[in-house]
Amino acid sequence: MYNLHYSVKPCQNKPLQYKFDKRYQDVHLKALAKMKSTVDTTAPKTFQIIHLNSKKDRIEKENFKRITEENNRLLKRMHEIQKHGIMGNENDQYIEKSLNEEQRLKEVKRVTQENKEILKRLKNSKNLYNRENWEHDWANTLKYMTNISKFTMYHQKSVSKKKGQLSEDGKLREKNNE
């Protein structure tokens, strides 16, 4: 071990120099351990009033007192009910009544009346779209398409016997000419 030791001072006997260096190092470490610091690194002193939270304690005591009183009151009521039975008439039934029932009924009547009037207007109104006119226009369109096409086209076969339908040959036919 002392063969690997490197001494700062020149020496003739390495084991002896190692022993001296080791002793010097131990004395130095003990002196460092006993040394007091010159800078105060301890926590500062605090006053006791900072640690006391009197308002919080007072509120907790008041809450505990209130809860205890409520529990005692409930226990007394339960004892009275158990001792004497339920007070009051058990046959009474409470009928719920709405404060705005009349207003709701008026609103429902008004809405149903408006719906009836709208339905009446819808039934009396004339349709803007006429299927027969559409079929007649489509037949004319097919007729024009047949006239301008280079090759014979079969656009539509007659589906019904109504007026204005095309026959299988693509010509417009009337209901009477069938």
ChimeraX attribute file (.defattr): number of C-alpha atoms within 10 A of each C-alpha:
attribute: neighborCount
match mode: 1-to-1
recipient: residues
	/A:1	6
	/A:2	12
	/A:3	8
	/A:4	8
	/A:5	12
	/A:6	12
	/A:7	13
	/A:8	8
	/A:9	7
	/A:10	9
	/A:11	11
	/A:12	7
	/A:13	8
	/A:14	16
	/A:15	14
	/A:16	12
	/A:17	19
	/A:18	19
	/A:19	12
	/A:20	13
	/A:21	17
	/A:22	12
	/A:23	12
	/A:24	11
	/A:25	12
	/A:26	12
	/A:27	12
	/A:28	11
	/A:29	12
	/A:30	10
	/A:31	11
	/A:32	10
	/A:33	9
	/A:34	8
	/A:35	9
	/A:36	9
	/A:37	7
	/A:38	6
	/A:39	6
	/A:40	8
	/A:41	7
	/A:42	6
	/A:43	6
	/A:44	7
	/A:45	6
	/A:46	8
	/A:47	8
	/A:48	7
	/A:49	8
	/A:50	8
	/A:51	8
	/A:52	10
	/A:53	9
	/A:54	11
	/A:55	9
	/A:56	10
	/A:57	11
	/A:58	11
	/A:59	11
	/A:60	12
	/A:61	12
	/A:62	12
	/A:63	12
	/A:64	12
	/A:65	12
	/A:66	12
	/A:67	12
	/A:68	12
	/A:69	12
	/A:70	12
	/A:71	12
	/A:72	12
	/A:73	12
	/A:74	12
	/A:75	12
	/A:76	12
	/A:77	12
	/A:78	13
	/A:79	12
	/A:80	13
	/A:81	12
	/A:82	10
	/A:83	9
	/A:84	8
	/A:85	10
	/A:86	11
	/A:87	8
	/A:88	7
	/A:89	7
	/A:90	7
	/A:91	6
	/A:92	7
	/A:93	7
	/A:94	6
	/A:95	6
	/A:96	6
	/A:97	7
	/A:98	8
	/A:99	8
	/A:100	8
	/A:101	10
	/A:102	10
	/A:103	10
	/A:104	12
	/A:105	11
	/A:106	11
	/A:107	12
	/A:108	12
	/A:109	12
	/A:110	12
	/A:111	12
	/A:112	12
	/A:113	12
	/A:114	12
	/A:115	12
	/A:116	12
	/A:117	12
	/A:118	12
	/A:119	12
	/A:120	11
	/A:121	11
	/A:122	11
	/A:123	10
	/A:124	9
	/A:125	9
	/A:126	9
	/A:127	8
	/A:128	6
	/A:129	8
	/A:130	9
	/A:131	9
	/A:132	13
	/A:133	12
	/A:134	12
	/A:135	16
	/A:136	17
	/A:137	14
	/A:138	15
	/A:139	24
	/A:140	17
	/A:141	12
	/A:142	20
	/A:143	16
	/A:144	11
	/A:145	15
	/A:146	17
	/A:147	13
	/A:148	9
	/A:149	9
	/A:150	8
	/A:151	8
	/A:152	12
	/A:153	13
	/A:154	11
	/A:155	15
	/A:156	14
	/A:157	12
	/A:158	18
	/A:159	10
	/A:160	10
	/A:161	14
	/A:162	15
	/A:163	17
	/A:164	22
	/A:165	26
	/A:166	26
	/A:167	18
	/A:168	13
	/A:169	13
	/A:170	21
	/A:171	16
	/A:172	18
	/A:173	17
	/A:174	14
	/A:175	11
	/A:176	8
	/A:177	6
	/A:178	7
